[in-house]
Amino acid sequence: MPPITALQIELPSTNLPWLFAAFAVSWAVFFIYAIYVTRRQQEMQSQIRQLRRTLDLQETKDPE
């Protein structure tokens, strides 16, 4: 019969700092990405407004 060895049992609470770090990094990456996407969307909306104004001005200057 093989000898019985005691297993080293660690409490789950010893891994909590790593779990919290991974959780915090995940949320930080998510918020940075959300801010980036929001700013890019605002820039695109601004460009679309500018293009529409340019087209409107061209249509009023050059009615065919």
C-alpha positions in Angstrom: 0.0 0.0 0.0 1.4 3.4 -1.0 2.2 5.8 1.8 -0.3 8.5 2.5 1.2 12.0 2.2 -0.4 15.1 3.6 -1.5 17.5 0.9 -0.7 21.1 1.3 -4.0 22.8 1.5 -4.0 26.5 0.9 -7.0 28.6 1.9 -8.8 30.2 -1.0 -8.3 33.6 0.6 -4.5 33.4 -0.3 -5.5 33.9 -3.9 -7.8 36.9 -3.4 -5.1 39.5 -4.1 -4.5 37.9 -7.5 -8.2 37.6 -8.2 -8.7 41.3 -7.3 -5.8 42.4 -9.5 -7.1 40.5 -12.5 -10.6 41.9 -11.9 -9.3 45.5 -11.6 -7.2 45.2 -14.7 -10.1 43.8 -16.6 -12.4 46.7 -15.7 -9.6 49.2 -16.3 -9.1 47.8 -19.8 -12.9 47.9 -20.4 -13.2 51.5 -19.4 -10.2 52.6 -21.4 -11.7 50.9 -24.5 -15.1 52.4 -23.8 -13.6 55.9 -23.6 -11.6 55.4 -26.8 -14.7 54.2 -28.7 -16.8 57.1 -27.4 -14.2 59.7 -28.4 -13.8 58.1 -31.8 -17.6 58.1 -32.3 -17.8 61.8 -31.4 -15.0 62.6 -33.9 -16.8 60.7 -36.6 -20.1 62.4 -35.8 -18.3 65.8 -36.0 -16.9 64.9 -39.4 -20.3 63.8 -40.7 -21.8 67.1 -39.6 -19.0 69.0 -41.3 -19.5 67.0 -44.5 -23.3 67.6 -44.4 -22.7 71.4 -44.0 -20.2 71.3 -46.9 -22.7 69.5 -49.1 -25.5 71.9 -48.1 -23.4 74.9 -49.0 -22.4 73.4 -52.4 -26.1 72.7 -53.1 -27.2 76.2 -52.3 -24.3 77.8 -54.3 -24.7 75.6 -57.3 -28.3 74.6 -57.8 -28.8 72.6 -61.0 
